[in-house]
Amino acid sequence: MFLDKFILISLLQVYFSISYANCVRDTSIIRDYLNEADRLCAKCPDSAFLLSQKALDAAAFINDPHFVSQIYKTHGLVFYHKARYDSSAYYLD
């Protein structure tokens, strides 16, 4: 648990240091945010939501509907693991 939080904090520090312009040019950063959020969904839903929200900001900025739909799915899973089923159904529909 501690190691997961340490890795997450380290990841966030690295990604926050990257400029937003780099996010626009390189969608792999969005993919990394999304993969990490999916991995953390069940263990740390709040951290997963934070990462997926950062991915959503970048995906909306470049207007990429593929990533936006994947991020909404992740939001739905986060709310499912937090037992907020009404919010989960909104994002998963």
C-alpha positions as CSV (number, residue, x, y, z in Angstrom):
1,M,0.0,0.0,0.0
2,F,2.8,2.4,1.0
3,L,4.8,1.5,-2.1
4,D,1.7,2.1,-4.4
5,K,1.2,5.6,-2.9
6,F,4.9,6.3,-3.2
7,I,4.9,5.3,-6.9
8,L,1.8,7.3,-7.5
9,I,3.2,10.4,-5.9
10,S,6.4,10.0,-7.9
11,L,4.4,9.6,-11.1
12,L,2.4,12.7,-10.3
13,Q,5.5,14.7,-9.7
14,V,7.0,13.6,-13.0
15,Y,3.8,14.3,-14.9
16,F,3.1,17.7,-13.3
17,S,6.6,18.8,-14.3
18,I,5.8,18.1,-17.9
19,S,4.3,21.2,-19.7
20,Y,0.8,21.1,-21.0
21,A,2.0,21.6,-24.5
22,N,3.9,18.3,-24.4
23,C,0.7,16.6,-23.4
24,V,-0.9,18.0,-26.5
25,R,1.7,16.7,-28.9
26,D,2.2,13.3,-27.2
27,T,-0.9,11.3,-26.4
28,S,1.2,8.6,-24.7
29,I,1.1,10.8,-21.6
30,I,-2.7,10.6,-21.7
31,R,-2.5,6.9,-22.1
32,D,-0.1,6.6,-19.2
33,Y,-2.5,8.6,-16.9
34,L,-5.4,6.4,-18.0
35,N,-3.5,3.1,-17.5
36,E,-2.4,4.1,-14.1
37,A,-5.9,5.2,-13.2
38,D,-7.3,1.9,-14.4
39,R,-4.8,0.1,-12.2
40,L,-5.6,2.1,-9.1
41,C,-9.4,2.0,-9.5
42,A,-10.1,-0.7,-6.9
43,K,-7.4,0.2,-4.4
44,C,-7.3,4.0,-4.4
45,P,-10.4,5.3,-6.3
46,D,-9.7,8.9,-5.3
47,S,-6.2,8.8,-6.8
48,A,-7.6,7.0,-9.9
49,F,-10.1,9.8,-10.3
50,L,-7.5,12.5,-10.0
51,L,-5.3,10.8,-12.7
52,S,-8.3,10.2,-15.0
53,Q,-9.3,13.8,-14.6
54,K,-5.9,15.0,-15.7
55,A,-6.1,12.7,-18.7
56,L,-9.6,14.1,-19.4
57,D,-8.3,17.7,-19.4
58,A,-5.6,16.8,-21.8
59,A,-7.9,14.7,-24.1
60,A,-10.5,17.4,-24.1
61,F,-7.8,20.0,-25.0
62,I,-6.8,18.1,-28.1
63,N,-10.4,17.1,-28.8
64,D,-9.8,13.3,-28.9
65,P,-13.2,11.5,-28.5
66,H,-11.5,8.1,-28.3
67,F,-9.7,9.0,-25.1
68,V,-12.6,10.9,-23.7
69,S,-14.8,7.8,-23.9
70,Q,-12.2,5.6,-22.3
71,I,-11.8,8.2,-19.5
72,Y,-15.6,8.3,-18.9
73,K,-15.4,4.5,-18.5
74,T,-12.7,4.9,-15.9
75,H,-14.8,7.5,-14.1
76,G,-17.6,5.0,-14.0
77,L,-15.4,2.3,-12.5
78,V,-14.1,4.7,-9.9
79,F,-17.6,5.6,-8.8
80,Y,-18.5,1.9,-8.8
81,H,-15.7,1.0,-6.5
82,K,-16.8,3.9,-4.2
83,A,-20.3,2.4,-4.1
84,R,-21.8,5.4,-5.8
85,Y,-23.8,3.4,-8.3
86,D,-25.9,6.3,-9.7
87,S,-22.8,8.2,-10.7
88,S,-21.3,5.0,-12.0
89,A,-24.3,4.3,-14.2
90,Y,-24.1,7.8,-15.6
91,Y,-20.5,7.4,-16.8
92,L,-20.9,3.8,-17.9
93,D,-24.0,4.3,-20.1
